[in-house]
Structure formats: structure tokens, C-alpha cells
Amino acid sequence: MTPDGIPTPALITMSALKLADIPFLVVNAGLKVPPKTPFVDVGGVFGRDIRCGKAVENAREVFQRAYQLGLQLSKVVDYLVVGRAFPAGRRPPSLYFLQQE
């Protein structure tokens, strides 16, 4: 909730997940401030200014770890929904729906 009492996208998402009893897993791929909730860390570091070269030095490794995590999770569920978000609302969140064949 913002100081003005406005619900944030994160609050709405968390409320919907809990209300519908949908299991979820938070993955940290490079947050400057780690979440105050249990999470899986895929070894990302906070990005630097993209105008000055490589913003994330280990981006390929972080992607590979996250991809492997997704592969492992997809073995135990029928549907895997991957969402991504950027802090401070700089970009809209995205959702990806994956289904095993």
C-alpha cells in the first residue's frame, strides 16, 4: 500500500494468489534490496547504467540459472506461469504461460 492508501500491483497480485490458493515462488535475479519474503536467488547482481556498457556482467549465467529453475519446476506442475516485474513501475509486468507437451 502506498502512503496515500493506494494498493500497489504487488499487493494486488499477492492478494489474488493467496485468495485463489495459487502456489508461487519468488525468484531474485538481481534486486538491489532482497525481498522480505522467502525467495530463490539465481545469482544476479543489481544492474548498472545501460548507457555505460554491460549493465549486468553475468546476465548470461543468471538467465541460464533461471532457465534451469524453470525446467525443474515444469516437471512438477501442469502449468508454469512465469511473471517478471521491474521495481518502481519502470516497465509493465509480463506473464508467460508454459505448458508441458
N, C-alpha and C positions, 0 to 999 in steps of 0.2 A: 504494500500500500504506500502510495506517495504521501508526503507530509500533508497534502491537500485532501487526502482520503480517497484518491483515485486508485482503483485496482490496477496493478501492473500486468503485462502479458504473462509474466512468470507466475504471479499469484493466480490468475485465471486458469492457466494450464495446470498448475499443481492441484487446484481445487477440483478441476474436471477429472484428473487422473484418480484422485482419491475417492471422489463421489462414485465414479464408474468402476472402482476397484481394479484399475488397469496397472499391472506391474510396470515399473520403469527403472532405468539405470542412468545415472548422471555420469557423463564422461568428460573429464577435463583434458582439453587438447591445447592448453596454453593460457589459461586465465591468469591475470596479474594477481588477483586475490582468489585463492581457492574457495570453493563453495563451503557453506557451513552445514552441509548435508553429506552423507556418505557418497563417495564417488570413486570411479576408476580413473586412474591417471595414465595417459598414453605417452607421457614424456615430452609434451610440448612446452615451449617457453613463450613468454609474452612477446608478441611481435613488435618490431621497431618500425620506424617510418619507411613505408614502401618506396618513397622517392629517393632513398639513400642506398639502394641495392637490395640485397636479400633481407626481407623483413623478418623471416623466420629461418634461422640457419639449418634446422633439422626438419624442415617441412616434409620431405620425402619419408623420413623414418617415422614421423608422427602419423602420416597418412597410412603407412604400411601397418603400424601397430593397431590403428583404429579399424582398418580393413580386416585384419586378423580377428579382432574382437568381434566384429560384425559376423564373420564367418562362424565363429564359435557359438555366438548367440543364436544364429539362424538354425543351428542344429537342434535346438531345444524348444523352438516355438514354431507355430504355423505361419505367423505373420510377424515381420520385424519392421517397425516404424522407426526411422532414423530422423530426428529433428536436429536442426542446427540453429543457433541463435548467436547474435553478436551483442555484447554488453552495450548499454546506453542507447539502444534503439537505432544504431547506425545503419542497419540493414534489416529488412523484414525477415522473420524466421522462415525456414523452409522445412518441409516434411517430405520424406521419401518412403514409399511403401515397397517392401520387398517380400516376395512370396517364393517359397521353395517350389520347384517343379516336381 
